[in-house]
Amino acid sequence: MRTMARQLAALFTMFLLLACSPAREPAGLSQLEPVPEPPNNLEVERSRWVGIGSYDACGLSWAFDLVQDGDKVSGYLLWETVRYDLSGTIPPNGKLQKARAGKSPDFNGTPAPRFVIVNLDFGARRAVGTYAAETRGSNDCATAVELVRYAAE
């Protein structure tokens, strides 16, 4: 009985260590250069949008890393230790609404919501919006985010 209690305590400790680790910085962030004087609209061949936060509405760290190619956007949200893949089309008004980011296949066994709902309003240099976990029809941990636009490689 004591052995099982110790094993459960060790498992719980490992879970806490994983759950409390900060979001990693998207690869190559330090080498990125801001988009030089972009036009007032989104008509740029390729851009990279990056945002990082320490704590969201649920106390978890997050990092967005998106690539825009014309009106298409794809990338991921790293929410604490779980990665969510996102792809969609940015409408002419720049407002990406209710985009569903799904848990990456490598994280299917990780206890976390299966989908995250993302709303972003893309501007010339910044994208602002929110993300929230989709759980049984309601949104949890709704968090405001800001992404900065960089020149894509």
Number of C-alpha atoms within 10 A of each C-alpha: 6 7 8 9 10 11 12 12 12 12 12 12 12 12 11 11 10 12 14 14 12 17 21 14 17 17 9 7 12 8 7 15 13 16 18 10 8 15 12 9 13 22 14 15 11 18 23 24 24 24 20 20 18 12 14 18 12 11 11 18 21 24 23 25 22 23 21 23 18 14 16 13 19 17 20 21 27 22 21 21 18 19 22 21 20 23 17 16 17 20 13 11 11 17 17 19 17 14 17 21 24 19 23 17 10 9 14 14 8 11 8 15 17 17 19 26 19 22 19 22 17 23 19 17 20 16 21 16 17 17 23 23 22 19 13 8 7 8 13 17 16 17 17 15 20 18 23 21 25 20 18 17 9
